């Protein structure tokens, strides 16, 4: 019996040794099965569709886009009176000079702008942008009365603003027209100051003639 018991003991130990690896594989299977879903819920990487659909960072404005936006801001200031004719003339003169500088740069490099050219123009446009902001937010503003002269001045400004906004007036043309408008406004203000805040019939007729002349210039410039 002792011999039979020993044989049975050895046989049981051998069978256990044979079954242990299979049991180990079976017991590890659930762990691997649960690990797979956790990987599926991991944050999307750059290669996943979710990341590909994420909006890209907006690119900085080009030279042309900045010119358009600057002109829009000036046109808005002319129309709402936050820019006087004198301020508008000065800003448009600078814009015109920048445009000429850009043309000169392109002429030197077969119609192209170098990286250094672009950096220089952007820097100057930054400076002009600051000046537009300061002029639109300072104490100076264009105020219009209810009289004929004031109403004509406002209509002229609206026509210039429209031309600047839609591109029918170049920066140089707008600067020239606004310079004349500023001169007329200055003359009207001086006449009023000399006559207790009013214009004499002769002064009113003279300013109307000047406005007539300016009106024709605005028309001609917008339709060139």
Residue, then its C-alpha position, 0 to 999 in steps of 0.5 A: x500500500x505504501x508503494x501505491x500511495x507513493x505512486x499516486x502522490x507522484x502522479x498527482x504532482x506531475x499532473x499539477x505541474x502539467x496543468x499550472x501553465x495552462x491555468x496561468x494563461x487562462x487567469x491572465x486572459x481577462x486582464x488583457x481583455x480589459x486592457x484593450x478597451x482602455x487603450x481605445x479610450x485614450x486621448x486622440x493623437x495627431x494621427x486620429x480623425x478627431x485631432x485632424x478636425x481640430x481648427x488650425x491656429x489662424x495665420x497672421x494677416x498678409x501685407x495685403x490683408x493688413x492694408x485692407x483692414x487699415x483702410x476699413x478702420x480709417x473709413x469707419x473713423x471718417x464715417x462716424x466722425x471719430x477721425x477728423x479730416x486732418x487726421x484722416x489725411x495724415x493717416x492716408x498719407x502714411x498708408x500711401x507712402x507704405x504702398x509706394x515703399x512696397x512697390x519699390x521693394x518689389x521692383x528691386x526683387x523681380x516683383x517679390x518681397x523678401x522676408x526682410x521686406x515683409x518684416x519691415x512693412x509689418x513693423x511700419x503697419x504696426x506703427x500706423x495701426x497704433x496711430x489709427x487707434x490713438x486718433x480715433x480715441x483722442x479728444x478730437x472729433x468731427x462734429x457736424x451742425x444742422x446748417x447747409x455748410x455742415x451737412x454738405x461737409x458730412x455728405x462729402x466725408x461719407x462719400x470719401x469714406x465709402x470710396x476708401x472702404x470699397x477701394x474706389x479711392x486709393x490712399x493717396x487720393x483719399x489723403x489729397x481729398x481729406x486735406x482739402x476738406x480739412x482746409x475748408x473746415x478750418x476756414x469755416x471755423x475761422x470765419x465763424x470765430x470772427x463772426x460770433x459763431x455764424x457765417x455771413x452770406x458771403x462766407x457761406x457762398x464762398x464755402x459752398x463754391x469750394x465744396x462744389x469744387x471738392x465734390x467734383x474732385x471726389x467724383x472724378x477720383x472715384x471714377x478714374 
